[in-house]
Amino acid sequence: MVKERIVSDFDGVWTDPQQEAVDYSAAFAEKFSQRIGIPLVELSGFMQSASEAINKSPGTFGWEYKGMIIAPATADPYVFNDTVAKETLKELGYHKDTDKLIDGLFQACYNLSKPVFREGAREYLEALHNLSNLTIVTNSDTKKVEKKLFELFGTEDHGFRVIGNAKKYVVNNRGNWNIERTTWLSGLPRPVFLRRSEYNQVLSRQGKIDKVLGDIYELDLALPEAKGIYTILIATPTTPPWEVNHYQGHPNGSAVYNLADLTEAAVGK
Ligand SMILES: [Mg+2]
């Protein structure tokens, strides 16, 4: 039997980013306070208000790339912290190089993030690897994912194919596209941008793909779905409802909540 070709994202699918980023988030707030010179006790109130505003209206905030929102603010703790910082700076009337400041906070704190895997990650990742032709395609640096796989399997000889720095956030309309520029999801008051040129190149190099697995619809799944590939969303506690609802009665995809169901949806018969 020919094994299906499956592409899977890594962080958020096999790991639990909320748990991984506990120390990161604490350090992020502390460094933020130091760098803009406002005591943490004072800044926390502003950050709390920004968090509440984002959570109240998650569809209107997000990860911006060249003025386009390309993933929801609640996608993962890193995007969330960045968005909170950005909204806080707006509220404070801080207009200096905010992107540079926020990126500097991410860089300064990222190493505090520790690998925490979803329940059954080793068992189900191994099963998927054995039952399919699997490639991991991630925005993360390849080495960072390799390190996590080493942690999970206790060996560098795990045999997984990892393609890092996939830049799924890059939207570029130049060139020939046979898919629409955008799509709309019910419940999301902004478009989803489909023409992710860097990710498209990575996917195209894999040949015919049967399924793509991811935890963030916009980043991982919107493009492959538009290309006609079967997509599976594994929801996290912060996955927005419009992403899960999108998969209700979906003719070419499904949404799951845990790795047992993900593996079943990917390779179960
Ligand atoms: Mg992910």
Boltz pocket constraint, residues with backbone or C-beta under 6 A from the ligand:
constraints:
  - pocket:
      binder: B
      contacts: [[A, 9], [A, 10], [A, 11], [A, 12], [A, 13], [A, 214], [A, 215], [A, 216]]
      max_distance: 6.0
